Amino acid sequence: MDNILIALSTFAEFDAKPLELLKASGIPYTIHSTGKRITKEELLQAGKNATVIVAGVEPYDAEVLSALTNLRCISRCGVGVDAIDLETASEKGITVLNTPDVPTIAVAELAISLYFSLSRNLRVQANSMGNKKWERLESHLVSGRTIGIIGFGRIGRKIAEFLKPFNVKILVADPFLAKESVGNLGATLVDKETLLRESDIVSVHAAKSNTPVIGADDYSRMKKGALLVNLSRGGMIDEDGLLKAIRSKHLAGAGLDVFAKEPYNGPLCDLENVILTPHNATSTVETRVAMEVECVENAIRFTKGLVTADEKVV
C-alpha cells in the first residue's frame, strides 16, 4: 500500500490546498513538522515505510536511497535535483519528478529586479538616505543596454520575454542551442567571450557545471563597469574573483542568490554595491503554493500510474 512522506521543512503554510489534495486522495501520509530541514536520521526514520517522498533540498545519496527500501518515487518540490543521486535512483527503479515550470517567473522577476536595482544604485542610495544624507549618486538606465544571458533555458527565455519593452540588446551564450532557436525572442547567440566583452549586465542561468561558468580569469574579460547576476547555482561563478573585480572597481556591482557554500556570510556581504539574497529566488508565496500543489499532484498521479516517461527526471 502506498504511503506518502512530506519531507519539506514547511508545508501548506500559506494555503491549505496541497494538504486538502493529500486528504482527498485517501493515501496515508506523514508530514515532517519540525519547521526545519529534515535531518538524515529523521528522513530514514520517517521515510522507512514511504513509497513516495515529497522532497525539498535534503540529500538523497546512495546510502539514503539504499536504506529506504520501500521508496518508489521522489517528487521534488522545486527544479534542482542536485541533492538526489540520480544514478542510484535509476538503478533502484525510483522515479524522480520535479516542478520545473512553476519557479520560472519568480526567478526571472528577481533577475530583472536586480538589473534595475544595481543599475540605479538603489541599495547605496537607500542606505545613504537612511543615514540622512542627501546625495545623488551615479546610476544608469537598463533601457538601451546590452544584457548577456548565459544559459537560455526556461528562465533565460522568460527574462528575454520580460525585457522586450525595454529596448535592450540581448546576447545569449549556450552551447546547446542553435542560432535560429533564439531569434524569435530578439536575442543573438554568441560565444561566451563575446558575451563577456560586450555585455553591460551578465546574467548567469546555466545548468550545473563541474567548473565555474565565470572563472577567475573571466572577470578581466568583462566590460569595465559591468554588473554580474547569478541566480543559477552556487559554484557557477568564482566568488573570490568576483570580490577582487568589485574591490578593484573593474565591475560596478553584483547580485547573487546562490553561493558555493551556504549559508553564506563571506566578504561579499560587506560590499554596498552587491545585493545578496539567501537562496530564495523561488520563494514567493504564490510560487511556493503552486510548487507544493504540483508536487503533491505528481505524487498522487504516480501512485495511480499516471506519470508519463517524459515527465521523469530519470
Secondary structure, DSSP 8 states (H G I E B T S, - for coil): ---EEE--SS-SSS-SHHHHHHHHHT--EEE--SSS---HHHHHHHTTT-SEEEE-SS-B-HHHHHH-TT--EEEESSS--TTB-HHHHHHTT-EEE---STTHHHHHHHHHHHHHHHHTTHHHHHHHHHTT---------STT-EEEEE--SHHHHHHHHHHGGGT-EEEEE-TT--GGGTGGGTEEE--HHHHHHH-SEEEE-----SS-SB-TTTGGGS-TTEEEEE-S-TTSB-HHHHHHHHHTTSEEEEEES--SSSS--SGGGG-TTEEE--S-TT--HHHHHHHHHHHHHHHHHHHTT---GGG---
